[in-house]
């Protein structure tokens, strides 16, 4: 933490809440992150939001790192580091994903809350998916993706990939101190984006449009006959009282296939 504070003071800047800048400062946790990534010879790392380089410094000891940083001041500071195996690129990660081939990279990042859902979807739906993803995100969000009640994000991730929680990270491991704890999750892509997936997500979005309402009511807005919906529910063994969160990803796939394929 001393090094980070000194850098901020030297350049007369402070962390930006709007960008979710909370830096991982616990060396033990940094070591655990690197171990979890299981870096092998020849691996390439794409780091999202390099910040002031605390994770970057550890990763580049083991592999080439392509470090993406949106903040102009931080990217300038990073270029002053004596990195031997890292390339710094100043860019918005969502734009970078759309414009570059990230296939073959292992993605690592400490992700701001406001960016989590959109970023993961973009990473999974790009034509060239990353090899693996290791993301530090809010604990509640990470657990919901991997093993909690279903929502649009958790179903979206499981549609394309296998997610799992690697380990918990206390909020005390960050500076400035965030309000909540975090987790490191691993996301292993197993399915590539296809054009027909747009239909799946159209139905999924309709299903979760009013989470507390019965799924049958939500799906009616798609123009599917209500009686037909009931018949399909019966065929799939679903209760007419089911809500969107009651269906796992396989049931969602079967539901969409019965209506639209």
Protein Blocks (a to p, Z undefined) as FASTA:
>chain_A
ZZmmmmmmmnopaddfklopacdfbfklmmmmmmmnopaehiacddehjlnommmmmmmm
mbccddddfblklmmmmmmpccfkbccddddfklmmmmpcfehiacdddddfklmmmmmm
mmmmpmbdcfbdcddddfklmmmmmmmccdfklmmmmmmmccddfbdcdfklpccddfbd
cdddddddfbdcdfklmmmmmmmmmmmmmmmbcfklmmmmnopafklmmmmmmmnopafk
bcfklpcfklmmmmmmmmmZZ
